[in-house]
Amino acid sequence: LFYTPTGTVANLDLSTPSPPGSASWQDSQRRITINGQIVPKITMQPGEVQRWRMIAGTYDKFLQLQLAGHTLNEIAVDSLYLPKVDTWGVTQTVELDSGYRSDVLVKASSTPGTYMLTDNYAGQQSVLAAVVVPHPTLESQWNADPVNHGPVADRHVQKMVFNFGPLTGTVTETNFAVDGNVYPDGPHRKLVLNRIDRWELVTNTGSKSNPHLFHIHVNPFQVIRPGPTGPEMVWRDTVSVPKENGPTNPLVMYTQYKVFTGGFVIHCHLVDHEDNGMMQEVDVSSSP
């Protein structure tokens, strides 16, 4: 939910920042809440380790999280364990876009004090929570042994293009399209059980919105992301597709359709986009 500084619920009918013409989220006076609270206090003993299971329940917000003076040790994204612990340093941020999930291990500082959890998206810092570290010291440990889901190979190719722009022949009406079709129009995408596919995801360079958030139900995928020490391959079910991933530079991911046959959907995880038709149905069958 979005709250004003006085604690009242903001006007959810407005999908853009207010007052009119403002260019930033901060200008709108809306606030991100954590478990329904504005800037909650999280108490941790010095040296204590907590597992934070973070879910971006925002409908149209991109977060870059940082905890002052602490590393964030990421062990899973989108409920899928990473092959190793990713330790994001004190000057780095954890990406949490709409629909993303991230599990991090946080070890409280040995120095008592108050440490701010902040969002640093686009260079604008806002406080989300306060971590309070009192006395005494409690030493905790965690198991950092890697988990291996196994890689997938390059086989068949699926292509998907997101576009948010004017309807053909109009100036004011807008479409939210996948492969040029607004849901429920357009054919179903046909996929084959146990087949390994390479997907190429594109946000049209003329799209009025940037980025879009690709989300697929049922089947996770393997994709390269910038890790704390360089590019790395991770498993997830939601990924940001910016305009930089245009037709000549698609975002590439790999997936295999296991266990389930039948129909489900792919969509942009920005809620107003999917509600307006940026969605596509897929069918998984046991034979081509």
Contacts in CASP RR format, 6 or more apart in sequence:
PFRMAT RR
TARGET T0000
AUTHOR 0000-0000-0000
METHOD contacts of the structure
MODEL  1
LFYTPTGTVANLDLSTPSPPGSASWQDSQRRITINGQIVPKITMQPGEVQ
RWRMIAGTYDKFLQLQLAGHTLNEIAVDSLYLPKVDTWGVTQTVELDSGY
RSDVLVKASSTPGTYMLTDNYAGQQSVLAAVVVPHPTLESQWNADPVNHG
PVADRHVQKMVFNFGPLTGTVTETNFAVDGNVYPDGPHRKLVLNRIDRWE
LVTNTGSKSNPHLFHIHVNPFQVIRPGPTGPEMVWRDTVSVPKENGPTNP
LVMYTQYKVFTGGFVIHCHLVDHEDNGMMQEVDVSSSP
1 9 0 8 1.000
1 33 0 8 1.000
1 36 0 8 1.000
2 9 0 8 1.000
2 10 0 8 1.000
2 12 0 8 1.000
2 30 0 8 1.000
2 31 0 8 1.000
3 9 0 8 1.000
3 10 0 8 1.000
3 30 0 8 1.000
3 31 0 8 1.000
3 33 0 8 1.000
3 38 0 8 1.000
4 10 0 8 1.000
4 29 0 8 1.000
4 30 0 8 1.000
4 31 0 8 1.000
5 29 0 8 1.000
5 31 0 8 1.000
7 31 0 8 1.000
7 38 0 8 1.000
10 28 0 8 1.000
10 29 0 8 1.000
10 30 0 8 1.000
11 18 0 8 1.000
15 60 0 8 1.000
15 272 0 8 1.000
17 23 0 8 1.000
17 24 0 8 1.000
17 25 0 8 1.000
17 27 0 8 1.000
17 28 0 8 1.000
17 30 0 8 1.000
18 27 0 8 1.000
18 28 0 8 1.000
18 29 0 8 1.000
19 27 0 8 1.000
22 28 0 8 1.000
24 124 0 8 1.000
25 61 0 8 1.000
25 124 0 8 1.000
25 126 0 8 1.000
26 124 0 8 1.000
26 126 0 8 1.000
31 38 0 8 1.000
32 58 0 8 1.000
32 61 0 8 1.000
32 63 0 8 1.000
32 119 0 8 1.000
32 126 0 8 1.000
32 128 0 8 1.000
34 40 0 8 1.000
34 128 0 8 1.000
34 129 0 8 1.000
39 127 0 8 1.000
39 128 0 8 1.000
39 129 0 8 1.000
39 130 0 8 1.000
40 129 0 8 1.000
40 130 0 8 1.000
41 129 0 8 1.000
41 130 0 8 1.000
41 131 0 8 1.000
41 132 0 8 1.000
42 50 0 8 1.000
42 117 0 8 1.000
42 129 0 8 1.000
42 130 0 8 1.000
42 131 0 8 1.000
42 132 0 8 1.000
43 131 0 8 1.000
43 132 0 8 1.000
43 133 0 8 1.000
43 134 0 8 1.000
44 50 0 8 1.000
44 106 0 8 1.000
44 108 0 8 1.000
44 131 0 8 1.000
44 132 0 8 1.000
44 133 0 8 1.000
45 108 0 8 1.000
45 133 0 8 1.000
45 134 0 8 1.000
45 136 0 8 1.000
45 137 0 8 1.000
45 138 0 8 1.000
46 108 0 8 1.000
46 109 0 8 1.000
46 110 0 8 1.000
46 111 0 8 1.000
46 112 0 8 1.000
46 133 0 8 1.000
46 134 0 8 1.000
46 135 0 8 1.000
46 136 0 8 1.000
46 137 0 8 1.000
46 138 0 8 1.000
47 107 0 8 1.000
47 108 0 8 1.000
47 109 0 8 1.000
47 110 0 8 1.000
47 137 0 8 1.000
47 138 0 8 1.000
47 139 0 8 1.000
47 140 0 8 1.000
48 107 0 8 1.000
48 108 0 8 1.000
48 138 0 8 1.000
48 140 0 8 1.000
49 105 0 8 1.000
49 106 0 8 1.000
49 107 0 8 1.000
49 108 0 8 1.000
49 140 0 8 1.000
49 141 0 8 1.000
49 142 0 8 1.000
50 105 0 8 1.000
50 106 0 8 1.000
50 108 0 8 1.000
51 75 0 8 1.000
51 103 0 8 1.000
51 104 0 8 1.000
51 105 0 8 1.000
51 106 0 8 1.000
52 103 0 8 1.000
52 104 0 8 1.000
52 105 0 8 1.000
52 106 0 8 1.000
53 101 0 8 1.000
53 103 0 8 1.000
54 65 0 8 1.000
54 96 0 8 1.000
54 101 0 8 1.000
54 102 0 8 1.000
54 103 0 8 1.000
54 104 0 8 1.000
55 99 0 8 1.000
55 101 0 8 1.000
56 63 0 8 1.000
56 96 0 8 1.000
56 97 0 8 1.000
56 98 0 8 1.000
56 99 0 8 1.000
56 100 0 8 1.000
56 101 0 8 1.000
57 98 0 8 1.000
57 99 0 8 1.000
58 98 0 8 1.000
58 99 0 8 1.000
59 98 0 8 1.000
59 270 0 8 1.000
59 271 0 8 1.000
59 272 0 8 1.000
60 98 0 8 1.000
60 270 0 8 1.000
60 271 0 8 1.000
60 272 0 8 1.000
61 97 0 8 1.000
61 98 0 8 1.000
62 95 0 8 1.000
62 97 0 8 1.000
62 98 0 8 1.000
62 121 0 8 1.000
62 240 0 8 1.000
63 95 0 8 1.000
63 96 0 8 1.000
63 97 0 8 1.000
63 119 0 8 1.000
63 121 0 8 1.000
64 93 0 8 1.000
64 94 0 8 1.000
64 95 0 8 1.000
64 96 0 8 1.000
64 119 0 8 1.000
64 120 0 8 1.000
64 121 0 8 1.000
65 72 0 8 1.000
65 93 0 8 1.000
65 94 0 8 1.000
65 95 0 8 1.000
65 96 0 8 1.000
65 117 0 8 1.000
65 118 0 8 1.000
65 119 0 8 1.000
65 120 0 8 1.000
65 128 0 8 1.000
66 72 0 8 1.000
66 90 0 8 1.000
66 92 0 8 1.000
66 93 0 8 1.000
66 94 0 8 1.000
66 117 0 8 1.000
66 118 0 8 1.000
66 120 0 8 1.000
67 106 0 8 1.000
67 115 0 8 1.000
67 116 0 8 1.000
67 117 0 8 1.000
67 118 0 8 1.000
67 131 0 8 1.000
68 90 0 8 1.000
68 115 0 8 1.000
68 116 0 8 1.000
68 117 0 8 1.000
68 118 0 8 1.000
69 90 0 8 1.000
69 109 0 8 1.000
69 115 0 8 1.000
70 90 0 8 1.000
70 106 0 8 1.000
70 107 0 8 1.000
70 108 0 8 1.000
70 109 0 8 1.000
70 115 0 8 1.000
70 131 0 8 1.000
71 87 0 8 1.000
71 88 0 8 1.000
71 89 0 8 1.000
71 90 0 8 1.000
71 107 0 8 1.000
72 87 0 8 1.000
72 88 0 8 1.000
72 89 0 8 1.000
72 94 0 8 1.000
72 104 0 8 1.000
72 106 0 8 1.000
73 85 0 8 1.000
73 86 0 8 1.000
73 87 0 8 1.000
73 88 0 8 1.000
73 104 0 8 1.000
73 105 0 8 1.000
73 106 0 8 1.000
73 107 0 8 1.000
73 142 0 8 1.000
73 144 0 8 1.000
74 82 0 8 1.000
74 85 0 8 1.000
74 86 0 8 1.000
74 87 0 8 1.000
74 88 0 8 1.000
74 94 0 8 1.000
74 102 0 8 1.000
74 103 0 8 1.000
74 104 0 8 1.000
75 81 0 8 1.000
75 82 0 8 1.000
75 85 0 8 1.000
75 86 0 8 1.000
75 103 0 8 1.000
75 104 0 8 1.000
75 105 0 8 1.000
76 82 0 8 1.000
76 101 0 8 1.000
76 102 0 8 1.000
76 103 0 8 1.000
77 100 0 8 1.000
77 101 0 8 1.000
77 102 0 8 1.000
77 103 0 8 1.000
77 234 0 8 1.000
77 235 0 8 1.000
77 236 0 8 1.000
78 100 0 8 1.000
78 101 0 8 1.000
78 220 0 8 1.000
78 235 0 8 1.000
78 236 0 8 1.000
78 237 0 8 1.000
78 238 0 8 1.000
79 101 0 8 1.000
79 103 0 8 1.000
79 237 0 8 1.000
80 149 0 8 1.000
80 220 0 8 1.000
80 234 0 8 1.000
80 235 0 8 1.000
80 236 0 8 1.000
80 237 0 8 1.000
81 147 0 8 1.000
81 149 0 8 1.000
81 235 0 8 1.000
82 147 0 8 1.000
82 234 0 8 1.000
82 235 0 8 1.000
83 146 0 8 1.000
83 147 0 8 1.000
83 148 0 8 1.000
83 149 0 8 1.000
83 150 0 8 1.000
83 233 0 8 1.000
83 234 0 8 1.000
84 144 0 8 1.000
84 146 0 8 1.000
85 105 0 8 1.000
85 144 0 8 1.000
85 146 0 8 1.000
86 227 0 8 1.000
86 228 0 8 1.000
86 232 0 8 1.000
87 228 0 8 1.000
88 94 0 8 1.000
88 228 0 8 1.000
89 228 0 8 1.000
92 228 0 8 1.000
93 120 0 8 1.000
94 102 0 8 1.000
94 104 0 8 1.000
95 102 0 8 1.000
95 240 0 8 1.000
96 102 0 8 1.000
97 213 0 8 1.000
97 238 0 8 1.000
97 240 0 8 1.000
97 269 0 8 1.000
98 213 0 8 1.000
98 269 0 8 1.000
98 270 0 8 1.000
98 271 0 8 1.000
99 213 0 8 1.000
99 215 0 8 1.000
99 238 0 8 1.000
99 269 0 8 1.000
100 236 0 8 1.000
100 238 0 8 1.000
101 238 0 8 1.000
105 142 0 8 1.000
106 131 0 8 1.000
107 140 0 8 1.000
108 131 0 8 1.000
108 133 0 8 1.000
109 115 0 8 1.000
109 133 0 8 1.000
110 137 0 8 1.000
111 133 0 8 1.000
112 133 0 8 1.000
112 134 0 8 1.000
112 135 0 8 1.000
113 132 0 8 1.000
113 133 0 8 1.000
113 134 0 8 1.000
114 130 0 8 1.000
114 131 0 8 1.000
114 132 0 8 1.000
114 133 0 8 1.000
115 130 0 8 1.000
115 131 0 8 1.000
115 133 0 8 1.000
116 127 0 8 1.000
116 129 0 8 1.000
116 130 0 8 1.000
116 131 0 8 1.000
117 127 0 8 1.000
117 128 0 8 1.000
117 129 0 8 1.000
117 130 0 8 1.000
117 131 0 8 1.000
118 125 0 8 1.000
118 126 0 8 1.000
118 127 0 8 1.000
118 128 0 8 1.000
119 125 0 8 1.000
119 126 0 8 1.000
119 128 0 8 1.000
149 222 0 8 1.000
149 235 0 8 1.000
151 222 0 8 1.000
151 233 0 8 1.000
151 254 0 8 1.000
152 196 0 8 1.000
152 222 0 8 1.000
152 254 0 8 1.000
152 255 0 8 1.000
152 256 0 8 1.000
153 196 0 8 1.000
153 254 0 8 1.000
154 196 0 8 1.000
154 198 0 8 1.000
154 254 0 8 1.000
155 195 0 8 1.000
155 196 0 8 1.000
155 197 0 8 1.000
155 198 0 8 1.000
156 195 0 8 1.000
156 196 0 8 1.000
156 197 0 8 1.000
156 198 0 8 1.000
157 197 0 8 1.000
157 198 0 8 1.000
157 199 0 8 1.000
157 200 0 8 1.000
158 189 0 8 1.000
158 191 0 8 1.000
158 197 0 8 1.000
158 198 0 8 1.000
158 199 0 8 1.000
158 200 0 8 1.000
159 179 0 8 1.000
159 199 0 8 1.000
159 200 0 8 1.000
159 202 0 8 1.000
159 250 0 8 1.000
160 178 0 8 1.000
160 179 0 8 1.000
160 199 0 8 1.000
160 200 0 8 1.000
160 201 0 8 1.000
160 202 0 8 1.000
160 214 0 8 1.000
160 266 0 8 1.000
160 280 0 8 1.000
161 178 0 8 1.000
161 179 0 8 1.000
161 180 0 8 1.000
161 202 0 8 1.000
161 203 0 8 1.000
161 204 0 8 1.000
161 247 0 8 1.000
162 177 0 8 1.000
162 178 0 8 1.000
162 201 0 8 1.000
162 202 0 8 1.000
162 203 0 8 1.000
162 204 0 8 1.000
162 207 0 8 1.000
162 212 0 8 1.000
162 214 0 8 1.000
162 241 0 8 1.000
162 268 0 8 1.000
162 278 0 8 1.000
163 175 0 8 1.000
163 176 0 8 1.000
163 177 0 8 1.000
163 178 0 8 1.000
163 180 0 8 1.000
163 203 0 8 1.000
163 204 0 8 1.000
163 206 0 8 1.000
163 207 0 8 1.000
164 174 0 8 1.000
164 175 0 8 1.000
164 176 0 8 1.000
164 177 0 8 1.000
164 207 0 8 1.000
164 208 0 8 1.000
164 209 0 8 1.000
164 212 0 8 1.000
164 273 0 8 1.000
164 278 0 8 1.000
165 174 0 8 1.000
165 175 0 8 1.000
165 177 0 8 1.000
165 206 0 8 1.000
165 207 0 8 1.000
165 208 0 8 1.000
166 172 0 8 1.000
166 173 0 8 1.000
166 174 0 8 1.000
166 175 0 8 1.000
167 173 0 8 1.000
167 174 0 8 1.000
167 175 0 8 1.000
174 208 0 8 1.000
174 276 0 8 1.000
175 182 0 8 1.000
175 276 0 8 1.000
175 277 0 8 1.000
176 182 0 8 1.000
176 268 0 8 1.000
176 273 0 8 1.000
176 274 0 8 1.000
176 276 0 8 1.000
176 277 0 8 1.000
176 278 0 8 1.000
177 277 0 8 1.000
177 278 0 8 1.000
178 266 0 8 1.000
178 267 0 8 1.000
178 268 0 8 1.000
178 277 0 8 1.000
178 278 0 8 1.000
178 279 0 8 1.000
178 280 0 8 1.000
179 186 0 8 1.000
179 280 0 8 1.000
181 187 0 8 1.000
181 280 0 8 1.000
182 276 0 8 1.000
182 277 0 8 1.000
182 278 0 8 1.000
183 267 0 8 1.000
183 277 0 8 1.000
183 278 0 8 1.000
183 279 0 8 1.000
183 280 0 8 1.000
183 281 0 8 1.000
184 281 0 8 1.000
186 280 0 8 1.000
188 263 0 8 1.000
188 280 0 8 1.000
188 281 0 8 1.000
188 282 0 8 1.000
188 283 0 8 1.000
189 266 0 8 1.000
189 280 0 8 1.000
189 281 0 8 1.000
189 282 0 8 1.000
189 283 0 8 1.000
190 282 0 8 1.000
190 283 0 8 1.000
190 285 0 8 1.000
191 197 0 8 1.000
191 257 0 8 1.000
191 282 0 8 1.000
191 283 0 8 1.000
191 284 0 8 1.000
191 285 0 8 1.000
192 257 0 8 1.000
192 284 0 8 1.000
192 285 0 8 1.000
192 286 0 8 1.000
192 287 0 8 1.000
192 288 0 8 1.000
193 257 0 8 1.000
193 258 0 8 1.000
193 261 0 8 1.000
193 284 0 8 1.000
193 285 0 8 1.000
193 286 0 8 1.000
194 256 0 8 1.000
194 257 0 8 1.000
194 258 0 8 1.000
195 256 0 8 1.000
195 257 0 8 1.000
196 254 0 8 1.000
196 255 0 8 1.000
196 256 0 8 1.000
197 254 0 8 1.000
197 255 0 8 1.000
197 256 0 8 1.000
197 257 0 8 1.000
198 252 0 8 1.000
198 253 0 8 1.000
198 254 0 8 1.000
199 221 0 8 1.000
199 252 0 8 1.000
199 253 0 8 1.000
199 254 0 8 1.000
199 255 0 8 1.000
200 250 0 8 1.000
200 251 0 8 1.000
200 252 0 8 1.000
201 214 0 8 1.000
201 239 0 8 1.000
201 241 0 8 1.000
201 245 0 8 1.000
201 250 0 8 1.000
201 251 0 8 1.000
201 252 0 8 1.000
201 253 0 8 1.000
202 241 0 8 1.000
202 245 0 8 1.000
202 246 0 8 1.000
202 247 0 8 1.000
202 250 0 8 1.000
202 251 0 8 1.000
203 210 0 8 1.000
203 211 0 8 1.000
203 212 0 8 1.000
203 241 0 8 1.000
203 242 0 8 1.000
203 243 0 8 1.000
203 245 0 8 1.000
203 246 0 8 1.000
204 243 0 8 1.000
204 246 0 8 1.000
204 247 0 8 1.000
205 243 0 8 1.000
205 246 0 8 1.000
205 247 0 8 1.000
206 243 0 8 1.000
207 243 0 8 1.000
209 270 0 8 1.000
209 273 0 8 1.000
210 242 0 8 1.000
210 243 0 8 1.000
211 240 0 8 1.000
211 241 0 8 1.000
211 242 0 8 1.000
211 243 0 8 1.000
211 245 0 8 1.000
212 240 0 8 1.000
212 241 0 8 1.000
212 268 0 8 1.000
212 270 0 8 1.000
212 273 0 8 1.000
212 278 0 8 1.000
213 238 0 8 1.000
213 239 0 8 1.000
213 240 0 8 1.000
213 241 0 8 1.000
213 268 0 8 1.000
213 269 0 8 1.000
213 270 0 8 1.000
214 238 0 8 1.000
214 239 0 8 1.000
214 240 0 8 1.000
214 241 0 8 1.000
214 251 0 8 1.000
214 266 0 8 1.000
214 268 0 8 1.000
214 269 0 8 1.000
215 237 0 8 1.000
215 238 0 8 1.000
215 266 0 8 1.000
215 267 0 8 1.000
215 268 0 8 1.000
215 269 0 8 1.000
216 237 0 8 1.000
216 255 0 8 1.000
216 264 0 8 1.000
216 266 0 8 1.000
216 282 0 8 1.000
217 237 0 8 1.000
217 264 0 8 1.000
217 265 0 8 1.000
217 266 0 8 1.000
218 257 0 8 1.000
218 260 0 8 1.000
218 264 0 8 1.000
218 284 0 8 1.000
219 237 0 8 1.000
219 255 0 8 1.000
219 256 0 8 1.000
219 257 0 8 1.000
219 258 0 8 1.000
219 260 0 8 1.000
220 235 0 8 1.000
220 236 0 8 1.000
220 237 0 8 1.000
220 255 0 8 1.000
221 235 0 8 1.000
221 236 0 8 1.000
221 237 0 8 1.000
221 239 0 8 1.000
221 253 0 8 1.000
221 254 0 8 1.000
221 255 0 8 1.000
222 233 0 8 1.000
222 234 0 8 1.000
222 235 0 8 1.000
222 253 0 8 1.000
222 254 0 8 1.000
222 255 0 8 1.000
223 233 0 8 1.000
223 234 0 8 1.000
223 236 0 8 1.000
223 239 0 8 1.000
223 251 0 8 1.000
223 252 0 8 1.000
223 253 0 8 1.000
223 254 0 8 1.000
224 231 0 8 1.000
224 232 0 8 1.000
224 233 0 8 1.000
224 234 0 8 1.000
224 252 0 8 1.000
225 231 0 8 1.000
225 232 0 8 1.000
225 234 0 8 1.000
225 239 0 8 1.000
226 232 0 8 1.000
238 269 0 8 1.000
239 251 0 8 1.000
239 253 0 8 1.000
241 251 0 8 1.000
245 251 0 8 1.000
257 284 0 8 1.000
260 284 0 8 1.000
261 284 0 8 1.000
261 285 0 8 1.000
261 286 0 8 1.000
262 283 0 8 1.000
262 284 0 8 1.000
262 285 0 8 1.000
263 281 0 8 1.000
263 282 0 8 1.000
263 283 0 8 1.000
263 284 0 8 1.000
264 281 0 8 1.000
264 282 0 8 1.000
264 284 0 8 1.000
265 279 0 8 1.000
265 280 0 8 1.000
265 281 0 8 1.000
265 282 0 8 1.000
266 279 0 8 1.000
266 280 0 8 1.000
266 281 0 8 1.000
266 282 0 8 1.000
267 273 0 8 1.000
267 274 0 8 1.000
267 277 0 8 1.000
267 278 0 8 1.000
267 279 0 8 1.000
267 280 0 8 1.000
268 274 0 8 1.000
268 278 0 8 1.000
268 279 0 8 1.000
270 278 0 8 1.000
END
